[in-house]
């Protein structure tokens, strides 16, 4: 939880870290880590057989993959689709690609867009590779902005906050401590992400 990370920052700094700055740095670093593939989640989107555009979950920072049924769709551009199919927005069939309307958009469109509806949503039990998801549904894998990080990311995050806190100009600035915190955070992340 965020409160645990901020308490860890306070404890490791001996109470020197500014709580307001640490809170701001927490948000900045979580947003930064979400741009990488460290804070990843998946969500299911129902297909109604009529809609061509779909919205990724609100916390989405970057869509990494879109899966329709059991197929990982290719990410493409509007220009590439226009070169292949001038009326690509009206083309229906089994999707082969996905495109965002604008860079960084959370709304995406399938090409061709599906002319079938998903089977009703069911409880997902966590079968490998989403084998228990309804056929003809969309799975979106995305990086996200989270309020709370997973437990195993708390220490690297606290160290990253300390690195930024102690490198900034203040009455407790310590470049040596900031470097140690940054190096240790990086080392832990590299070990955890393997």
KOLKOL-272488 format. One record per residue (C-alpha): residue number from 0; residue in one letter; chain; x, y, z. Coordinates in nm, 4 decimals. Layout:
// KOLKOL-272488
{pos=NUM&code=a&unit=A&east=X&north=Y&up=Z};
...
This chain:
// KOLKOL-272488
{pos=0&code=x&unit=A&east=0.0000&north=0.0000&up=0.0000};
{pos=1&code=x&unit=A&east=0.1013&north=0.3591&up=-0.0567};
{pos=2&code=x&unit=A&east=0.1012&north=0.4305&up=0.3161};
{pos=3&code=x&unit=A&east=0.3426&north=0.1405&up=0.3729};
{pos=4&code=x&unit=A&east=0.5831&north=0.2749&up=0.1091};
{pos=5&code=x&unit=A&east=0.5724&north=0.6266&up=0.2535};
{pos=6&code=x&unit=A&east=0.6288&north=0.4896&up=0.6044};
{pos=7&code=x&unit=A&east=0.9270&north=0.2928&up=0.4717};
{pos=8&code=x&unit=A&east=1.0638&north=0.6140&up=0.3164};
{pos=9&code=x&unit=A&east=1.0302&north=0.7894&up=0.6511};
{pos=10&code=x&unit=A&east=1.1920&north=0.5009&up=0.8414};
{pos=11&code=x&unit=A&east=1.4842&north=0.4590&up=0.6014};
{pos=12&code=x&unit=A&east=1.5539&north=0.8319&up=0.6019};
{pos=13&code=x&unit=A&east=1.5424&north=0.8583&up=0.9784};
{pos=14&code=x&unit=A&east=1.2496&north=1.0973&up=0.9457};
{pos=15&code=x&unit=A&east=1.4425&north=1.3419&up=0.7260};
{pos=16&code=x&unit=A&east=1.2409&north=1.2866&up=0.4076};
{pos=17&code=x&unit=A&east=0.9777&north=1.5525&up=0.3457};
{pos=18&code=x&unit=A&east=0.6369&north=1.3759&up=0.3583};
{pos=19&code=x&unit=A&east=0.4775&north=1.6089&up=0.1013};
{pos=20&code=x&unit=A&east=0.7639&north=1.5669&up=-0.1428};
{pos=21&code=x&unit=A&east=0.7672&north=1.1891&up=-0.0870};
{pos=22&code=x&unit=A&east=0.3959&north=1.1713&up=-0.1699};
{pos=23&code=x&unit=A&east=0.4509&north=1.3680&up=-0.4939};
{pos=24&code=x&unit=A&east=0.7529&north=1.1530&up=-0.5839};
{pos=25&code=x&unit=A&east=0.5477&north=0.8381&up=-0.5207};
{pos=26&code=x&unit=A&east=0.2928&north=0.9488&up=-0.7827};
{pos=27&code=x&unit=A&east=0.5657&north=1.0514&up=-1.0305};
{pos=28&code=x&unit=A&east=0.7577&north=0.7254&up=-0.9996};
{pos=29&code=x&unit=A&east=0.4463&north=0.5057&up=-1.0212};
{pos=30&code=x&unit=A&east=0.3453&north=0.6952&up=-1.3364};
{pos=31&code=x&unit=A&east=0.6977&north=0.6521&up=-1.4756};
{pos=32&code=x&unit=A&east=0.7043&north=0.2806&up=-1.3939};
{pos=33&code=x&unit=A&east=0.3648&north=0.2443&up=-1.5582};
{pos=34&code=x&unit=A&east=0.5166&north=0.3668&up=-1.8849};
{pos=35&code=x&unit=A&east=0.7535&north=0.0717&up=-1.8647};
{pos=36&code=x&unit=A&east=0.6154&north=-0.2785&up=-1.8522};
{pos=37&code=x&unit=A&east=0.6432&north=-0.3108&up=-1.4741};
{pos=38&code=x&unit=A&east=0.2869&north=-0.2335&up=-1.3670};
{pos=39&code=x&unit=A&east=0.0888&north=-0.4533&up=-1.6026};
{pos=40&code=x&unit=A&east=-0.2683&north=-0.5748&up=-1.5860};
{pos=41&code=x&unit=A&east=-0.5257&north=-0.7407&up=-1.8124};
{pos=42&code=x&unit=A&east=-0.8929&north=-0.6720&up=-1.8603};
{pos=43&code=x&unit=A&east=-1.1722&north=-0.8261&up=-2.0586};
{pos=44&code=x&unit=A&east=-1.3971&north=-0.6286&up=-2.2948};
{pos=45&code=x&unit=A&east=-1.7273&north=-0.7633&up=-2.4232};
{pos=46&code=x&unit=A&east=-1.7971&north=-0.7493&up=-2.7967};
{pos=47&code=x&unit=A&east=-2.1536&north=-0.6614&up=-2.8976};
{pos=48&code=x&unit=A&east=-2.1215&north=-0.7285&up=-3.2722};
{pos=49&code=x&unit=A&east=-2.2055&north=-0.3666&up=-3.3574};
{pos=50&code=x&unit=A&east=-1.9408&north=-0.1485&up=-3.1908};
{pos=51&code=x&unit=A&east=-1.6130&north=-0.0847&up=-3.3702};
{pos=52&code=x&unit=A&east=-1.4403&north=0.1163&up=-3.0965};
{pos=53&code=x&unit=A&east=-1.3594&north=-0.0010&up=-2.7470};
{pos=54&code=x&unit=A&east=-1.2227&north=0.1666&up=-2.4368};
{pos=55&code=x&unit=A&east=-0.9315&north=0.0327&up=-2.2374};
{pos=56&code=x&unit=A&east=-0.9744&north=0.0479&up=-1.8586};
{pos=57&code=x&unit=A&east=-0.9518&north=0.3993&up=-1.7059};
{pos=58&code=x&unit=A&east=-0.6149&north=0.3348&up=-1.5328};
{pos=59&code=x&unit=A&east=-0.4493&north=0.2439&up=-1.8659};
{pos=60&code=x&unit=A&east=-0.1283&north=0.4270&up=-1.9470};
{pos=61&code=x&unit=A&east=-0.0242&north=0.2258&up=-2.2518};
{pos=62&code=x&unit=A&east=-0.1892&north=-0.0648&up=-2.4316};
{pos=63&code=x&unit=A&east=0.0627&north=-0.3450&up=-2.4758};
{pos=64&code=x&unit=A&east=-0.1508&north=-0.6042&up=-2.6535};
{pos=65&code=x&unit=A&east=-0.5044&north=-0.6736&up=-2.7703};
{pos=66&code=x&unit=A&east=-0.6253&north=-1.0317&up=-2.7990};
{pos=67&code=x&unit=A&east=-0.9463&north=-1.1338&up=-2.9717};
{pos=68&code=x&unit=A&east=-1.0648&north=-1.4841&up=-2.8936};
{pos=69&code=x&unit=A&east=-0.7398&north=-1.6803&up=-2.9049};
{pos=70&code=x&unit=A&east=-0.5501&north=-1.4503&up=-3.1423};
{pos=71&code=x&unit=A&east=-0.2996&north=-1.1802&up=-3.0499};
{pos=72&code=x&unit=A&east=-0.3830&north=-0.8959&up=-3.2864};
{pos=73&code=x&unit=A&east=-0.1190&north=-0.6905&up=-3.4646};
{pos=74&code=x&unit=A&east=-0.0882&north=-0.3248&up=-3.3724};
{pos=75&code=x&unit=A&east=-0.1029&north=-0.1073&up=-3.6817};
{pos=76&code=x&unit=A&east=-0.1530&north=0.2536&up=-3.7870};
{pos=77&code=x&unit=A&east=-0.4480&north=0.4255&up=-3.9528};
{pos=78&code=x&unit=A&east=-0.2276&north=0.5122&up=-4.2508};
{pos=79&code=x&unit=A&east=-0.1325&north=0.1456&up=-4.3033};
{pos=80&code=x&unit=A&east=-0.4982&north=0.0401&up=-4.2883};
{pos=81&code=x&unit=A&east=-0.6005&north=0.3125&up=-4.5326};
{pos=82&code=x&unit=A&east=-0.3371&north=0.1854&up=-4.7766};
{pos=83&code=x&unit=A&east=-0.4705&north=-0.1707&up=-4.7530};
{pos=84&code=x&unit=A&east=-0.8430&north=-0.1005&up=-4.7277};
{pos=85&code=x&unit=A&east=-0.9809&north=0.2486&up=-4.8015};
{pos=86&code=x&unit=A&east=-1.3066&north=0.1655&up=-4.6206};
{pos=87&code=x&unit=A&east=-1.1375&north=-0.0150&up=-4.3324};
{pos=88&code=x&unit=A&east=-1.3642&north=0.1486&up=-4.0723};
{pos=89&code=x&unit=A&east=-1.6695&north=-0.0246&up=-4.2191};
{pos=90&code=x&unit=A&east=-1.5091&north=-0.3642&up=-4.2818};
{pos=91&code=x&unit=A&east=-1.6436&north=-0.6480&up=-4.0659};
{pos=92&code=x&unit=A&east=-1.5095&north=-0.9962&up=-4.0010};
{pos=93&code=x&unit=A&east=-1.2668&north=-1.1705&up=-3.7705};
{pos=94&code=x&unit=A&east=-1.0271&north=-0.9069&up=-3.6310};
{pos=95&code=x&unit=A&east=-0.6605&north=-0.9239&up=-3.7313};
{pos=96&code=x&unit=A&east=-0.5300&north=-0.5871&up=-3.6064};
{pos=97&code=x&unit=A&east=-0.5974&north=-0.3005&up=-3.3704};
{pos=98&code=x&unit=A&east=-0.5309&north=0.0703&up=-3.3986};
{pos=99&code=x&unit=A&east=-0.5622&north=0.3715&up=-3.1699};
{pos=100&code=x&unit=A&east=-0.7172&north=0.6857&up=-3.3088};
{pos=101&code=x&unit=A&east=-0.4519&north=0.9129&up=-3.1582};
{pos=102&code=x&unit=A&east=-0.1194&north=0.8545&up=-2.9856};
{pos=103&code=x&unit=A&east=-0.1646&north=0.7573&up=-2.6221};
{pos=104&code=x&unit=A&east=-0.5380&north=0.7112&up=-2.6685};
{pos=105&code=x&unit=A&east=-0.7173&north=0.4630&up=-2.4446};
{pos=106&code=x&unit=A&east=-0.9795&north=0.4075&up=-2.7141};
{pos=107&code=x&unit=A&east=-0.8918&north=0.1513&up=-2.9784};
{pos=108&code=x&unit=A&east=-1.0569&north=0.0076&up=-3.2870};
{pos=109&code=x&unit=A&east=-1.0384&north=-0.3448&up=-3.4262};
{pos=110&code=x&unit=A&east=-0.9814&north=-0.4199&up=-3.7934};
{pos=111&code=x&unit=A&east=-1.1948&north=-0.5618&up=-3.9281};
{pos=112&code=x&unit=A&east=-1.4420&north=-0.5028&up=-3.6525};
{pos=113&code=x&unit=A&east=-1.6170&north=-0.8140&up=-3.5211};
{pos=114&code=x&unit=A&east=-1.9642&north=-0.8899&up=-3.6511};
{pos=115&code=x&unit=A&east=-2.0304&north=-1.1410&up=-3.3715};
{pos=116&code=x&unit=A&east=-2.1173&north=-1.0840&up=-3.0081};
{pos=117&code=x&unit=A&east=-1.9282&north=-1.2291&up=-2.7143};
{pos=118&code=x&unit=A&east=-2.0835&north=-1.5075&up=-2.5170};
{pos=119&code=x&unit=A&east=-2.2052&north=-1.3822&up=-2.1803};
{pos=120&code=x&unit=A&east=-1.9381&north=-1.2857&up=-1.9297};
{pos=121&code=x&unit=A&east=-1.8494&north=-1.5542&up=-1.6802};
{pos=122&code=x&unit=A&east=-1.6357&north=-1.5731&up=-1.3728};
{pos=123&code=x&unit=A&east=-1.2690&north=-1.5835&up=-1.4646};
{pos=124&code=x&unit=A&east=-1.0877&north=-1.8451&up=-1.2597};
{pos=125&code=x&unit=A&east=-0.7400&north=-1.7597&up=-1.3819};
{pos=126&code=x&unit=A&east=-0.6743&north=-2.0457&up=-1.6218};
{pos=127&code=x&unit=A&east=-0.3428&north=-2.0181&up=-1.8038};
{pos=128&code=x&unit=A&east=-0.3460&north=-1.7674&up=-2.0922};
{pos=129&code=x&unit=A&east=-0.7095&north=-1.6760&up=-2.0212};
{pos=130&code=x&unit=A&east=-0.8402&north=-2.0118&up=-2.1403};
{pos=131&code=x&unit=A&east=-1.1504&north=-1.9577&up=-1.9258};
{pos=132&code=x&unit=A&east=-1.2421&north=-1.6252&up=-2.0901};
{pos=133&code=x&unit=A&east=-1.5483&north=-1.6297&up=-2.3146};
{pos=134&code=x&unit=A&east=-1.4773&north=-1.6854&up=-2.6837};
{pos=135&code=x&unit=A&east=-1.5025&north=-1.3800&up=-2.9080};
{pos=136&code=x&unit=A&east=-1.4175&north=-1.1395&up=-2.6279};
{pos=137&code=x&unit=A&east=-1.1333&north=-0.8928&up=-2.6207};
{pos=138&code=x&unit=A&east=-0.8493&north=-0.9114&up=-2.3717};
{pos=139&code=x&unit=A&east=-0.6492&north=-0.5932&up=-2.3256};
{pos=140&code=x&unit=A&east=-0.3048&north=-0.6124&up=-2.1667};
{pos=141&code=x&unit=A&east=-0.1876&north=-0.2729&up=-2.0512};
{pos=142&code=x&unit=A&east=0.0416&north=-0.0804&up=-1.8227};
{pos=143&code=x&unit=A&east=-0.1439&north=0.1126&up=-1.5593};
{pos=144&code=x&unit=A&east=-0.1274&north=0.3940&up=-1.3118};
{pos=145&code=x&unit=A&east=-0.1888&north=0.2467&up=-0.9689};
{pos=146&code=x&unit=A&east=-0.2579&north=0.4013&up=-0.6345};
{pos=147&code=x&unit=A&east=-0.0947&north=0.1039&up=-0.4630};
{pos=148&code=x&unit=A&east=0.1882&north=-0.1117&up=-0.5926};
{pos=149&code=x&unit=A&east=0.2403&north=-0.4812&up=-0.5367};
{pos=150&code=x&unit=A&east=0.4145&north=-0.5757&up=-0.2119};
{pos=151&code=x&unit=A&east=0.7346&north=-0.6867&up=-0.3840};
{pos=152&code=x&unit=A&east=0.7758&north=-0.3430&up=-0.5450};
{pos=153&code=x&unit=A&east=0.7474&north=-0.1494&up=-0.2185};
{pos=154&code=x&unit=A&east=1.1173&north=-0.1543&up=-0.1244};
{pos=155&code=x&unit=A&east=1.2495&north=-0.0613&up=-0.4721};
{pos=156&code=x&unit=A&east=0.9888&north=0.2167&up=-0.4883};
{pos=157&code=x&unit=A&east=1.0808&north=0.3518&up=-0.1432};
{pos=158&code=x&unit=A&east=1.4484&north=0.3524&up=-0.2440};
{pos=159&code=x&unit=A&east=1.3675&north=0.5321&up=-0.5717};
{pos=160&code=x&unit=A&east=1.1754&north=0.7967&up=-0.3763};
{pos=161&code=x&unit=A&east=1.4692&north=0.8385&up=-0.1362};
{pos=162&code=x&unit=A&east=1.7099&north=0.8713&up=-0.4294};
{pos=163&code=x&unit=A&east=1.5094&north=1.1612&up=-0.5735};
{pos=164&code=x&unit=A&east=1.4395&north=1.3166&up=-0.2332};
{pos=165&code=x&unit=A&east=1.8040&north=1.3251&up=-0.1255};
{pos=166&code=x&unit=A&east=1.9416&north=1.4471&up=-0.4582};
{pos=167&code=x&unit=A&east=1.7252&north=1.7604&up=-0.4584};
{pos=168&code=x&unit=A&east=1.8543&north=2.0763&up=-0.2976};
{pos=169&code=x&unit=A&east=1.7407&north=2.0854&up=0.0654};
{pos=170&code=x&unit=A&east=1.8752&north=2.1009&up=0.4207};
{pos=171&code=x&unit=A&east=1.9140&north=1.7212&up=0.4145};
{pos=172&code=x&unit=A&east=2.0608&north=1.6778&up=0.0650};
{pos=173&code=x&unit=A&east=2.2999&north=1.3823&up=0.0479};
{pos=174&code=x&unit=A&east=2.4255&north=1.2895&up=-0.2963};
{pos=175&code=x&unit=A&east=2.6054&north=0.9817&up=-0.1652};
{pos=176&code=x&unit=A&east=2.2935&north=0.8449&up=0.0062};
{pos=177&code=x&unit=A&east=2.0859&north=0.9295&up=-0.3022};
{pos=178&code=x&unit=A&east=2.3260&north=0.7339&up=-0.5250};
{pos=179&code=x&unit=A&east=2.3230&north=0.4302&up=-0.2940};
{pos=180&code=x&unit=A&east=1.9407&north=0.4347&up=-0.2864};
{pos=181&code=x&unit=A&east=1.9191&north=0.4709&up=-0.6653};
{pos=182&code=x&unit=A&east=2.1705&north=0.1904&up=-0.7275};
{pos=183&code=x&unit=A&east=1.9972&north=-0.0426&up=-0.4817};
{pos=184&code=x&unit=A&east=1.6527&north=0.0337&up=-0.6265};
{pos=185&code=x&unit=A&east=1.7802&north=-0.0362&up=-0.9785};
{pos=186&code=x&unit=A&east=1.9501&north=-0.3592&up=-0.8668};
{pos=187&code=x&unit=A&east=1.6347&north=-0.4820&up=-0.6929};
{pos=188&code=x&unit=A&east=1.4182&north=-0.3995&up=-0.9931};
{pos=189&code=x&unit=A&east=1.6525&north=-0.5805&up=-1.2311};
{pos=190&code=x&unit=A&east=1.6473&north=-0.8856&up=-1.0059};
{pos=191&code=x&unit=A&east=1.2697&north=-0.8803&up=-0.9651};
{pos=192&code=x&unit=A&east=1.1932&north=-0.8296&up=-1.3331};
{pos=193&code=x&unit=A&east=1.3903&north=-1.1289&up=-1.4548};
